[in-house]
Amino acid sequence: MEPGALALTTAAVGAAYVLIRRLLRGRLSRSLSSAMAEGDYSRYRKVLFSRLTDLLVDRDDLCLLRAASLVSEGQCRAAETYLALVRREKLDAAHLMEYYRTAFSAAVQERDPERASKVQSGLKELYRTSQSPAVREQLADNQIDIRLYIRSDPEVAGEIVRRMEGQTGVRRGVSCLALAKARHLGGEDGKARQCLLEARELLVGTAYLPAIDAALADIKHLD
């Protein structure tokens, strides 16, 4: 085969490979999305941790997705392994936000004030360079969560109520769940139950539902 023809053939094969990767990525994305939409987290994890996903998904994206999945299961130490592999210097602002959200969630679950503080420092630097309102809002939300989940401070209830002003849908539901915990910490279990009932209406079909139902059956689950 002539060198020119070989080059054309190699280019064609390369183009086909890229097309296949894009097609498979699309199917992979649809598979992950449908599993999540159906609440089939077992299938979602199976696809996410498959060898095919290793081959087709960008390393940093994959590490972020896997870390977030593990944190949602309470496997924070395992999640840290993936977070450590993320090349933060290569992330855009949106992906960096996801990195900090996942890292902060792990810190809160582990009730680790030092790691939570490191995340806040990273977000402050991101806000300094981006001036993004979303980053500023995340910083404020995180500070509330530090008081509520790490310090167990019932006085944060007032801050949560102010945060809820104008909130609707899932975001308000999550805030209701946080307020329920704050009310419980303050010994106001009647108000905590009311917050749980509102949260349940707003968070139907989400992963929060089992925790809400458990707390409604036994308020001590809010401890």
N, C-alpha and C positions, 0 to 999 in steps of 0.2 A: 504494500500500500504506500502511495506517495505521502511524503511528510505533510503536505497541505491537507490531503484527504484524512489522514490520521488526526490532525488537529481539529478538523471539522467534526469528525466522529466523536472525539473526546469531548468537544464542546457540547455536542448534542446530548451525549450521555450525562454530562454535568448538568445541563439544563433540565433534563428529564428527572434527575435525582432531586434537584431543587423543587421541581413541581410536585414530585411525590411527597417530599418532606412537608411542603405547604399543605397538600391535600390531607396527609395524615395528621398534621397539626390541627387542621380544621376539624377532622373527625374526632381527634383526641379532645379538643376543646368542647365540642358538642357532647361527647360522652361524659366529661367532667361536669359540664353545666347541667345536663339532664339528671345525672345522679344527685347533684346537690339540690336541684329543684324538686325532685321526688323525695328528698330526705333520706336517700339510700346512701348513708355515709360509709357503709362497708364497701359498696361498689366504688364510691368515690376514692377511698383510700387505696383500693386494689389497683385502680387505674393510675393514681398519682404515684404510687411506689413501684410501678411496673418497669421492667427493663426497657420497653418501648419508649416510655416517657423519658427515661435516662438519655436515650439516643436522640429524641426529637425536640426536647425543650431546652432552651437556653439555661445554662448552669445557674446563673443568679436567680432567674425566674423560678426555676425548679426548687432551689433551696428555700426561697421565700414561701412558695406554696406548701412545701413539705413542713417547714417550721410552723407555719400558721395552722396546718392540720394537726400537728402534734400538740401544739399549745391548746387547741380546742378540746383535745382529749385529756388534758392535764399532764401530758408527758413533756414537761418543761425542760428537763435535763437533756432529753433526746433532741428537742427542738434547738437547743443551744448549739449542738453539733452542726446543724445545718446553717444557723445564723452565722457561725464562725467562718463558714465557707463563702459567705456572700462578699463580693468585692464592692464595698460601699462606694469607692471612688468612681466606679463605672455606672452607678445608678443615677437615673434622672430623679428629679424632685419627688415625683409621684411614687416611684418605687422605693425611694428612701423613706418616705412617709410610711409605707407598708412595713418596711423593715423595723422602724421605730415602734409602730403600733404592736407588732408581734413581740418584739423584745420587751416592751412595756407590759403587755399582757402576761408574759412569762414572769416578769419581776413581781407583778401584783399577786399572781397565783402562789408564788413562792414567798410572798410577804418579805421581799428583799428591798429595803429602802436604798441601799447603796446602788444596786443595779437600776432602780427606778430613777434615781438622781442622775445616773450616767445617761439614761435615755433623755431626760429633760435637758441635759446639757447639749446633747446632740441636736435636739429639736430647736433649742435656742439658737444654735449656730445656723441651722437650716433656715430659721426665720430671719436671721440677720442678713443672709445672702438672698433670700427670696421675697421677704416681706409678704408672704402669703397669708391671707386671712384664715385659711384652713389650718395652717401650722399654728397660728396664734390660738385658734379655737381648741386645737388638740392639746396644746400646752395647758390651757385652762382646765380642760376636761381631765387631763392626767393629774393635775394638782388636786382636784376633787377626789379622784380615785385613790390617790396616795393617802389622803386624810381618812377616807372611808374604809378601804380594804386593807391598808397596811397599818395605819394608826388606830383604826376602829374608833374614830371620833364622831359621836352622834351629832355634834354641833354643826357638822357639814350639811345637815338637812336643809338649812336655809339657803346655802349655795346651790344645792340641787334644785330646789323650788325655783330659784331665779333662773337657773339654766333651762328649766322646762318651759319658760314663757315663750310662746310662739311655736313650740315643738309639736310635731304631729307624727302619726304613723309609728314605724319601728323605732325611730330615734326617741320619741316620747316614751314608748314602751320600755326601752332600755333604762331611761332615766327613772321611770316609775319603779323599776326593779331595784335600782340603786337607792331610791328614796325609801322603799320598803325596808331595806337593810338598815338605813340610818334611823328610821322610826323604831325598829326593833331594838337596835343598840341603845336607844334612848328610853326603852321600856314602854313604848307606845304600840303594843302589838295589835290593837284594834285598827289604828291608822295604817299599820304595816300591812294588814290583811286587805284593806281597801286598796292600797297601792298595788298589791299583788293581783287583785281582781282586774284592775284597770290594765295592768301590764299584760295579763293573759289575753284580754280582748285585742290588744294591739300587736301581740307577738304570736298570734296563731300561725302555725306552719313554719315556725323558726326553731332553731336548736335550743332556744331558751325555754321552751314549753315544759320539758321534763323537770327542770329545776324549779319552775314556778309551781307546778302541780305538787312537787315534793314539799315545798314551803307552805303551800295551802293546807296540806295534810298535816304537817308538823312545822310550826313556825320556827323551831330550833334550827331548821336547815338554813336559816338566815344568819346564824352565828358566824 
